[in-house]
Amino acid sequence: MTVTFFGNIAKYTNGDKEYTPKQSITTLRELLHELCGYYGEQFEAFVYGNETCLILVNGKGIALSGGLDSPLGDGDRVEILPFVTAG
């Protein structure tokens, strides 16, 4: 499994653009718990408190795959990005 960070999220990930989980992960909720523990409170506040954060699992929004309980496996791609609009 690979997690990719896009845009200004790098300021919450110490500049990391990718992350590989340190343990076996079976749900998005478990992955976010590990990421928050690794990157800290600012990352956690961004992911859980920022309504402009978008999370994709294998290119699909998590609303289509089970939300925080979306199942994850070894070959999955998780992308976390800021939601950007133009106007």
C-alpha positions in Angstrom: 0.0 0.0 0.0 1.2 3.5 -0.8 -0.1 6.8 0.5 0.5 9.8 -1.7 0.2 13.4 -0.4 -0.6 16.3 -2.8 -0.5 20.1 -2.7 0.0 22.0 0.6 -0.4 18.8 2.6 3.4 18.6 2.5 3.5 21.2 5.3 1.8 18.7 7.6 4.0 15.7 6.5 7.5 17.2 7.0 7.7 17.5 3.2 7.0 13.8 2.6 5.1 13.1 -0.6 4.6 9.4 0.0 4.2 7.1 3.0 4.3 3.3 3.3 2.6 1.9 6.4 4.8 0.4 9.1 2.3 -2.4 9.9 -0.5 -4.3 8.3 -3.5 -2.0 7.7 -7.0 -3.3 6.8 -9.1 -0.1 6.9 -8.8 3.6 6.1 -9.5 4.3 9.7 -6.5 2.3 10.8 -4.3 4.0 8.2 -5.3 7.5 9.3 -4.7 6.5 12.9 -1.1 5.5 12.0 -0.6 8.6 9.9 -1.8 10.9 12.7 0.5 9.2 15.1 3.4 9.5 12.7 2.9 13.1 11.5 1.2 14.6 14.6 -1.5 16.9 15.7 -1.3 19.4 12.7 -1.8 16.5 10.2 -4.7 15.1 12.3 -6.4 18.5 12.4 -6.0 18.9 8.7 -7.4 15.4 7.8 -10.2 15.4 10.3 -11.0 19.1 10.7 -10.6 20.4 7.2 -13.6 20.0 5.0 -11.5 20.7 2.0 -9.4 17.5 2.4 -10.2 14.8 -0.2 -9.2 11.1 0.3 -9.2 8.7 -2.6 -8.7 4.9 -2.4 -7.6 3.5 -5.8 -8.8 6.7 -7.5 -12.3 6.7 -6.0 -13.7 9.0 -3.2 -14.2 7.2 0.1 -17.9 7.9 0.1 -18.1 5.2 -2.6 -16.0 2.6 -0.8 -17.2 2.7 2.8 -15.9 6.0 4.3 -13.5 5.5 7.1 -14.2 1.8 7.2 -13.1 1.4 3.5 -11.2 -1.8 3.3 -7.5 -1.6 2.4 -5.0 -4.2 1.2 -1.3 -4.4 0.2 -1.7 -3.2 -3.4 -4.0 -0.2 -2.7 -3.2 3.4 -3.4 -4.5 6.0 -1.0 -4.3 9.7 -2.1 -4.8 12.6 0.3 -5.2 16.0 -1.3 -6.6 19.4 -0.6 -9.9 20.0 -2.4 -9.4 22.9 -4.8 -12.0 24.9 -6.6 -11.7 27.5 -9.2 -14.1 30.3 -9.7 
